[in-house]
Amino acid sequence: MTTEPRPGTDRSLLFIVKPSSYAAAGVPVFMRVELHGEEGAVPLVEVFTAEEGEYVKVAAARAGQTLSLAEPYEITFDPAVLAGPRRR
């Protein structure tokens, strides 16, 4: 599994190039994490699994919702925990 934090990186790199590279390398699951939206810190976590060499979104949750996965690891969390106070 791989996770994609998105701190302002080129969207075509994140949405086209990297997922294609991961699929070609045989990565079965990846998560894309978006910490900031138009209204500030609104974490969004999207989970994708590989099917026939392409990724399909299998789950997504924003702050205030619960993301639950059984595979590849059992995990349940609210993406809001990703936008806690920053250290200075």
Secondary structure, DSSP 8 states (H G I E B T S, - for coil): -EEEE-SS--HHIIIIIHHHHHHHHT--EEEEEEEEETTEEEEEEEEEEEETTEEEEEEEEETTS-EEE-SSS-EEE-GGGGG-----
